[in-house]
Amino acid sequence: MATPLKGVWDAPLVNQYVTDSVGLFEMDGLLVPGTMCDHEFVSSQSTPQYGRFYSPRYPSSYPKNIRCSYLFRARLKERIRLVFEEISLQKGDLSCLNRADLIKVHDGTDSGAPTIAVLCNQGTEVEVLSTGPGLYVEFVANSEWPGQGFKAMFQFQPLDDALHPEPDKVPGAVTGNPKYSVIGPAVSATTRATEGKRKRSRARHGFENGSLRDDRVFSLDNFEEVVTVCLRRAGIEET
């Protein structure tokens, strides 16, 4: 009698990577005991300051009906930088509001912290920066037709860098693909948390010769400039 094949759920999700190169998609961080796909990444003197994390089974399709979390804990004077290098979730409308498959990023250590980004559909090179030592990522997949998932990198950075952000790297905001949803109130909260640490003039780096560049960060700090440029483009004089 033939031995039946094992079900796809008989092995831990963390080990179900399909790759031609052993270890190519190995997850950094620790699997939370008693969970299928929750991971924790902690900064310390004995651990690397950067690494990678993936959706379950990446680069193969992620399973249906899953919820995974990725908790990043930096040290007291550090923040967290994430870069979603590849995102390939269930395709649909540009809005992530009612999507079955999405990624939520919270500026804190749990799902109750302010949401600073909601990612869905497909895209590349989307960067998120925390305002402090905690960042919590939720990956929810409830669609009937799962996508490939995502691959991303993380880095623990000295918090002093937040006082002098590089172009396109404003703490508490999202850079990269402008098609992704950014929740207004959450962005406002993170903006208030960092005001006083950076001058207002830095918020104007997205405006060059009166043009608005699509790959810049937008927040309440530069709302007036955004309105001014939009009115100028539309041929309407500001009153």
Residue, then its C-alpha position, 0 to 999 in steps of 0.5 A: m500500500a502506498t504511503p500517502l503524501k504529507g500535507v503541506w501544513d505538516a511542516p513548519l512554515v518557516n522551513q518551507y522555502v523553495t529555492d535552488s540555493v540552500g539558505l538563500f531565503e533563510m529568515d533572520g530573527l527568532l520564531v516565536p514559540g507556539t506560533m507558525c509564522d510570528h518572528e521577533f528581531v532584537s537588537s543587541q551587541s551579539t546580533p547583526q544590526y541588519g538582516r532579512f525577513y519574508s512572507p511564509r514560503y517565499p518565493s513560493s506563494y504564501p498559504k491562505n488564511i494566515r496572519c503573521s507578525y514581525l516584531f522589531r525591538a531596537r535598543l534605547k537610542e536606536r530606530i528601525r529601517l525597513v525596505f520591502e524590496e519586492i511585494s507581490l500580493q493579490k492584485g486589485d484596486l489601488s486602495c488597500l482599504n478592503r483588500a484581503d491580503l495586505i501588510k500593515v506597519h505599526d510605529g510601536t511594539d504591537s497592533g495597537a500602535p499607530t499605523i504608518a503604512v498599509l501595503c498591498n498589490q505589487g511594488t518594489e523598494v518601499e521604505v519605512l522608518s520608525t520614530g523610536p525603538g519599536l516597529y510591528v509588522e502584520f501580514v494578513a492573507n485571506s484571499e482565494w488566490p494568494g500571491q508570491g508574498f514579499k521579501a524585505m530587509f531590516q536595519f537597526q540604526p542609531l537614533d541620532d540619524a533621525l535628527h539629520p535624515e537623508p533625503d527620502k528618509v524621514p522618520g515615521a513615514v513611507t518612501g518609495n511607491p506613492k501608490y501605497s496607502v498611508i494612514g493620515p492620522a497615524v502619519s500626523a502622530t508620527t510627525r508630531a513625535t519628531e517635530g522639534k528634532r528636525k527643522r521645517s526646512r527639511a520638509r521642503h526637500g521634495f520641491e525642486n523648481g516648483s515641481l512635486r517629485d513623486d518619490r518624496v515623503f508627504s506629511l502635515d509638515n509640508f501640506e501647505e507646499v503640496v497645496t501650493v504646487c498643486l494649485r500652480r500646476a492647475g493654473i489656479e492662483e493661491t488666494 
